[in-house]
């Protein structure tokens, strides 16, 4: 009989701090390994997909917005280096470390090792404001924390898995808020999960305050001050969808090279869709306005003459990703999702794609957070669908009948 012991330490062997990258580099450097230190180099188009001559073109009117990286494929790092994207060297360095962390989480989620992680250590219950974490939540959080420390570009990290923000560096120019592994309860069933993060500038006017106070205040910035945001979907493909304030763009991980490759330039959500995503089992707990809205669109009697279909994965990143591509509306009408870690970053992406993020009454990005783990109803999707939903008035579920999911 043979036995083996697998030791998982997510923060060992992390690459050293990366130097500022240069927007335009020679074309001769080789592609890196999936786990290699973040570097900056141009892609080799012939190596993508086993040598197929595959080209990503944004559109016929592509310009200097960075959507077309010239002849051949375009990686995330190359996209950030293009003229017109307005991504600073410091932000690009930070993104390279976040990209690295998400590739590690992607491999972990897909690995048979994750089935044994829960047996190796226990996780205490969440606070009154946080859900009980699963072991992979903690591991993913440690991976991101290690990445942000190594980047040297982050002053404070605020995570759904921590009771309070973590101050990392006095001279870090950025603040990162994140949900390191959204939908982790679905992992055992191989249902898609994701990482969500938003990036703000550090508020230098708060530098004189005590560390705990300035950490909290930096983390409670309103969504309209976001510099960038992204989600990473861990599914049949690993997709990083991001915006730096100039449109929403999605990059798919090429496992053969370790690159996130631009596959969905200038994502534009349809003005109206034909899909709604919500937990229909809670129909009888909903307020009257939401029930009338769902009844109306299911029968094709709303402003859109076609009958809507329901698609619900119960994974926020997956439901939002489908909505972003196909249109419609993804929602949770009760005070469950977090304004800081989930609603703001995803609403930023929705708006940059021509969509909307709402709490059922107000624009998400206009709300001022008052608590780190503040919860609220969340409605994301096509602008016409969100507008029609809000016209019904009573769509926020303020009563929780006692269920946790």
Legacy VTK file of the C-alpha trace (Angstrom):
# vtk DataFile Version 3.0
C-alpha trace
ASCII
DATASET POLYDATA
POINTS 405 float
0.000 0.000 0.000
1.227 3.435 -0.911
0.295 6.703 0.683
1.078 10.285 -0.080
0.863 13.543 1.774
0.037 16.682 -0.160
1.091 19.933 1.467
-0.534 23.059 0.098
1.037 26.391 0.893
-0.356 29.061 -1.409
2.119 31.778 -0.549
5.458 29.995 -0.917
7.715 30.517 -3.905
5.977 33.693 -4.971
8.023 35.729 -7.438
9.895 38.772 -6.257
8.642 42.295 -6.857
8.265 43.083 -10.550
9.967 46.042 -12.205
7.888 48.662 -13.997
7.107 47.423 -17.465
7.718 49.232 -20.710
4.746 49.586 -23.055
6.597 48.473 -26.177
9.043 45.579 -25.983
10.831 43.553 -28.679
9.024 40.651 -30.245
11.681 38.078 -29.591
11.220 37.086 -25.977
9.824 33.570 -25.365
6.462 32.920 -23.767
6.499 32.205 -20.077
5.410 29.181 -18.113
2.040 29.347 -16.339
3.689 29.677 -12.922
6.569 31.911 -13.925
7.261 35.306 -12.445
5.154 38.087 -14.014
7.128 39.621 -16.861
6.386 41.883 -19.759
6.946 40.679 -23.300
5.259 40.439 -26.627
3.323 37.372 -27.643
4.292 34.906 -30.324
1.118 34.551 -32.419
2.156 31.291 -34.046
2.281 29.486 -30.693
-1.373 30.155 -29.841
-3.716 27.186 -30.221
-0.989 24.915 -31.513
0.092 27.213 -34.292
-3.269 28.150 -35.817
-3.168 31.521 -37.507
-5.688 33.026 -35.089
-6.246 36.765 -34.935
-8.268 38.849 -32.516
-9.778 41.906 -34.158
-11.883 44.329 -32.171
-13.830 45.772 -35.082
-13.357 47.443 -38.422
-12.930 50.816 -36.751
-10.311 49.782 -34.218
-8.159 52.694 -33.136
-5.671 53.542 -30.423
-7.962 52.404 -27.618
-5.856 49.309 -27.201
-8.471 46.894 -28.519
-6.269 45.677 -31.370
-2.655 44.926 -30.489
-1.480 44.861 -34.079
-1.034 41.710 -36.109
-1.662 38.538 -34.140
-3.123 37.883 -30.717
-3.209 40.327 -27.848
-2.427 39.416 -24.257
-3.620 41.314 -21.219
-0.180 42.791 -20.579
0.149 43.872 -24.191
-3.307 45.398 -24.069
-2.320 47.474 -21.039
0.805 48.607 -22.871
-1.035 49.924 -25.920
-1.369 53.656 -26.468
-4.675 55.126 -25.389
-5.634 52.609 -22.699
-4.313 54.970 -20.043
-2.930 52.244 -17.780
0.014 53.472 -15.751
3.118 51.369 -15.166
2.167 51.005 -11.503
-1.333 49.754 -12.314
0.061 47.341 -14.898
2.457 45.903 -12.314
-0.418 45.450 -9.885
-2.502 43.728 -12.550
0.322 41.361 -13.418
0.387 40.163 -9.808
-3.396 39.866 -9.628
-3.296 37.960 -12.909
-0.715 35.595 -11.411
-2.837 35.063 -8.285
-5.937 34.275 -10.336
-4.038 31.708 -12.398
-3.013 29.988 -9.169
-6.604 30.025 -7.909
-7.809 28.669 -11.259
-5.397 25.751 -11.037
-6.342 25.128 -7.414
-10.080 25.093 -8.095
-9.585 22.575 -10.920
-7.191 20.383 -8.956
-8.125 17.157 -7.110
-6.079 18.551 -4.230
-8.893 20.947 -3.319
-11.126 18.047 -2.283
-8.704 17.257 0.535
-8.065 20.799 1.707
-11.119 20.861 3.951
-9.824 17.803 5.798
-6.498 19.417 6.616
-7.773 22.372 8.635
-10.983 23.772 10.033
-12.453 27.220 9.477
-14.163 29.202 12.189
-17.574 30.702 11.590
-17.938 34.090 9.970
-18.661 37.225 11.912
-22.150 38.682 12.186
-21.487 40.520 8.927
-19.639 37.778 7.042
-20.616 34.344 5.830
-18.832 31.284 7.164
-15.756 30.802 5.008
-14.843 27.534 3.342
-11.221 26.326 3.351
-10.722 27.306 -0.281
-11.936 30.821 0.526
-9.093 31.169 3.012
-6.511 29.679 0.656
-7.624 31.955 -2.204
-7.514 34.948 0.127
-3.943 34.090 1.157
-2.897 33.726 -2.470
-4.201 37.195 -3.346
-2.780 38.750 -0.178
0.655 37.332 -0.990
0.411 38.669 -4.540
-0.530 42.149 -3.396
2.294 42.225 -0.865
4.789 41.223 -3.523
3.527 43.809 -5.987
4.533 46.674 -3.709
1.724 48.710 -5.249
-1.078 48.293 -2.702
-1.594 50.345 0.430
-4.585 48.418 1.736
-6.493 45.252 0.882
-10.094 44.821 2.003
-11.452 41.309 1.538
-14.775 39.655 2.158
-12.858 37.027 4.124
-11.372 39.500 6.618
-13.167 41.387 9.356
-11.068 44.503 8.745
-8.850 45.838 5.946
-5.170 44.883 5.922
-2.688 47.746 5.623
0.211 46.658 3.415
2.407 49.620 2.488
2.415 53.326 3.318
3.605 54.223 -0.173
1.309 51.883 -2.104
-0.653 53.972 -4.621
-3.706 51.663 -4.788
-6.488 50.182 -2.687
-7.842 46.741 -3.609
-11.236 45.415 -2.510
-12.153 41.851 -3.384
-14.133 38.685 -3.011
-11.344 36.117 -3.485
-13.574 33.140 -4.315
-17.209 33.933 -4.990
-19.514 30.895 -5.104
-17.106 28.624 -3.242
-19.959 26.536 -1.869
-20.474 25.299 -5.435
-16.975 23.907 -5.924
-17.742 20.350 -4.815
-20.378 20.185 -7.554
-17.977 21.636 -10.170
-20.203 24.666 -10.679
-18.397 27.822 -11.895
-16.866 30.131 -9.323
-15.054 33.423 -9.583
-12.888 36.183 -8.150
-14.108 39.797 -8.044
-11.935 42.818 -7.354
-11.994 46.585 -7.604
-9.084 49.032 -7.540
-9.071 52.582 -6.177
-6.385 55.206 -5.780
-5.114 55.629 -2.233
-6.566 58.747 -0.627
-3.349 60.612 0.160
-5.257 63.233 2.119
-5.864 60.546 4.769
-2.202 59.626 5.233
-1.959 61.518 8.533
-4.631 59.355 10.189
-3.981 56.247 12.317
-3.529 53.076 10.265
-6.836 51.442 11.180
-8.835 54.571 10.424
-7.226 55.350 7.083
-7.481 51.682 6.067
-11.242 51.710 6.621
-11.837 55.069 4.953
-9.761 54.134 1.903
-11.801 50.947 1.553
-15.162 52.724 1.781
-14.825 54.797 -1.374
-17.906 55.021 -3.581
-17.932 53.008 -6.775
-17.762 56.058 -9.007
-14.123 56.463 -7.886
-13.025 53.067 -9.167
-9.881 53.103 -11.279
-10.409 49.563 -12.557
-12.340 46.435 -11.737
-12.486 42.857 -12.905
-13.902 39.427 -12.340
-12.288 36.108 -13.146
-14.586 33.226 -14.070
-13.316 29.726 -13.282
-15.335 27.438 -15.536
-14.741 25.397 -18.704
-12.461 28.315 -19.514
-10.817 30.797 -17.165
-11.895 34.264 -18.275
-10.693 37.578 -16.869
-13.100 40.396 -17.695
-11.847 43.866 -16.861
-12.254 47.566 -17.433
-9.889 50.467 -16.869
-12.630 52.987 -17.602
-12.483 52.668 -21.381
-14.869 49.833 -22.150
-15.126 46.264 -20.900
-12.855 43.582 -22.330
-12.547 39.852 -21.624
-9.381 37.768 -21.799
-9.317 33.952 -21.852
-6.488 31.985 -20.231
-4.436 29.987 -22.720
-3.234 27.125 -20.518
-0.518 26.176 -22.991
1.283 29.486 -22.513
-0.083 30.985 -19.305
-1.332 34.104 -21.081
-4.689 35.807 -20.761
-5.556 36.444 -24.431
-8.043 39.057 -25.625
-11.086 37.146 -26.882
-13.958 39.579 -26.222
-12.852 43.141 -27.077
-15.303 45.948 -26.377
-18.019 43.852 -24.785
-21.376 45.552 -25.305
-24.353 44.205 -23.410
-27.522 44.169 -25.561
-29.954 46.984 -24.659
-32.479 44.290 -23.782
-32.197 40.541 -23.297
-34.592 37.651 -22.950
-33.154 35.937 -19.870
-33.614 36.660 -16.183
-31.502 35.116 -13.451
-32.877 34.844 -9.937
-33.777 32.164 -7.401
-37.394 31.493 -8.423
-37.885 29.224 -5.422
-38.161 32.375 -3.292
-40.997 33.748 -5.439
-43.535 33.766 -2.575
-41.146 35.723 -0.350
-40.704 38.490 -2.905
-42.398 41.892 -2.707
-45.417 42.442 -4.899
-43.631 44.611 -7.464
-40.971 42.000 -8.185
-43.542 39.211 -8.524
-45.557 41.282 -10.996
-42.440 42.079 -13.013
-41.373 38.428 -13.272
-44.921 37.284 -14.080
-45.175 39.906 -16.816
-41.911 39.168 -18.627
-42.401 35.393 -18.382
-45.684 35.773 -20.260
-44.215 38.107 -22.857
-46.495 40.931 -21.764
-43.791 43.418 -20.803
-42.174 46.074 -22.957
-40.363 43.258 -24.767
-42.945 41.113 -26.617
-41.002 37.855 -26.238
-41.347 35.521 -23.270
-38.330 35.514 -20.985
-36.493 32.354 -19.924
-34.928 31.689 -16.517
-31.244 30.788 -16.207
-29.878 30.596 -12.674
-26.501 29.143 -11.683
-26.375 30.558 -8.130
-22.850 31.782 -8.827
-22.772 35.560 -9.116
-19.803 35.764 -11.474
-21.221 33.092 -13.791
-24.723 34.582 -13.860
-23.324 38.061 -14.481
-20.940 36.857 -17.199
-23.778 35.259 -19.153
-25.909 38.385 -18.712
-23.061 40.601 -19.905
-22.766 38.603 -23.137
-26.419 37.818 -23.884
-28.334 40.584 -22.148
-31.210 40.376 -19.699
-30.979 40.791 -15.962
-29.224 38.995 -13.079
-30.488 39.756 -9.623
-30.682 39.011 -5.934
-33.544 41.087 -4.507
-32.688 40.690 -0.823
-29.977 42.332 1.277
-27.386 39.666 0.612
-24.645 40.802 -1.765
-21.871 43.161 -0.671
-21.694 46.711 -1.934
-17.915 47.052 -1.555
-16.685 43.696 -2.864
-19.327 42.627 -5.374
-21.868 45.281 -6.341
-19.444 48.139 -7.048
-16.868 46.239 -9.163
-19.523 44.414 -11.199
-21.623 47.561 -11.690
-18.519 49.349 -12.975
-18.027 46.586 -15.551
-21.727 46.632 -16.457
-21.740 50.389 -17.061
-18.541 50.255 -19.107
-20.294 47.666 -21.298
-23.387 49.873 -21.690
-25.409 48.177 -18.951
-26.561 49.212 -15.497
-26.174 48.226 -11.867
-28.988 49.069 -9.453
-30.235 48.236 -5.966
-33.780 48.402 -7.348
-34.051 52.129 -6.760
-30.674 53.812 -7.192
-27.525 53.532 -9.283
-25.046 51.330 -7.422
-21.976 53.434 -8.208
-23.599 56.521 -6.668
-24.040 54.870 -3.257
-21.667 55.738 -0.426
-20.657 52.654 1.591
-20.962 53.100 5.351
-19.789 49.631 6.439
-17.108 47.360 5.046
-19.408 44.350 4.718
-22.527 46.321 3.853
-25.185 44.249 2.045
-27.856 45.295 -0.408
-30.156 44.021 -3.183
-28.408 43.870 -6.545
-29.786 44.038 -10.092
-27.319 43.923 -13.007
-27.961 43.819 -16.708
-29.298 45.434 -19.844
-30.313 49.091 -19.459
-33.846 48.624 -20.803
-34.460 45.603 -18.553
-33.201 47.429 -15.456
-35.348 50.465 -16.277
-38.456 48.316 -16.730
-37.777 46.466 -13.474
-37.413 49.692 -11.497
-40.691 51.013 -12.923
-42.548 48.393 -10.854
-41.408 50.168 -7.684
-41.510 47.498 -4.991
-38.704 45.119 -6.022
-36.436 45.030 -2.948
-37.017 42.100 -0.604
-36.573 43.521 2.882
-37.803 40.479 4.823
-35.561 37.437 5.192
-37.749 34.399 5.995
-34.748 32.670 7.567
-32.794 31.017 4.770
-29.067 31.481 4.316
-28.620 30.805 0.599
LINES 1 406
405 0 1 2 3 4 5 6 7 8 9 10 11 12 13 14 15 16 17 18 19 20 21 22 23 24 25 26 27 28 29 30 31 32 33 34 35 36 37 38 39 40 41 42 43 44 45 46 47 48 49 50 51 52 53 54 55 56 57 58 59 60 61 62 63 64 65 66 67 68 69 70 71 72 73 74 75 76 77 78 79 80 81 82 83 84 85 86 87 88 89 90 91 92 93 94 95 96 97 98 99 100 101 102 103 104 105 106 107 108 109 110 111 112 113 114 115 116 117 118 119 120 121 122 123 124 125 126 127 128 129 130 131 132 133 134 135 136 137 138 139 140 141 142 143 144 145 146 147 148 149 150 151 152 153 154 155 156 157 158 159 160 161 162 163 164 165 166 167 168 169 170 171 172 173 174 175 176 177 178 179 180 181 182 183 184 185 186 187 188 189 190 191 192 193 194 195 196 197 198 199 200 201 202 203 204 205 206 207 208 209 210 211 212 213 214 215 216 217 218 219 220 221 222 223 224 225 226 227 228 229 230 231 232 233 234 235 236 237 238 239 240 241 242 243 244 245 246 247 248 249 250 251 252 253 254 255 256 257 258 259 260 261 262 263 264 265 266 267 268 269 270 271 272 273 274 275 276 277 278 279 280 281 282 283 284 285 286 287 288 289 290 291 292 293 294 295 296 297 298 299 300 301 302 303 304 305 306 307 308 309 310 311 312 313 314 315 316 317 318 319 320 321 322 323 324 325 326 327 328 329 330 331 332 333 334 335 336 337 338 339 340 341 342 343 344 345 346 347 348 349 350 351 352 353 354 355 356 357 358 359 360 361 362 363 364 365 366 367 368 369 370 371 372 373 374 375 376 377 378 379 380 381 382 383 384 385 386 387 388 389 390 391 392 393 394 395 396 397 398 399 400 401 402 403 404
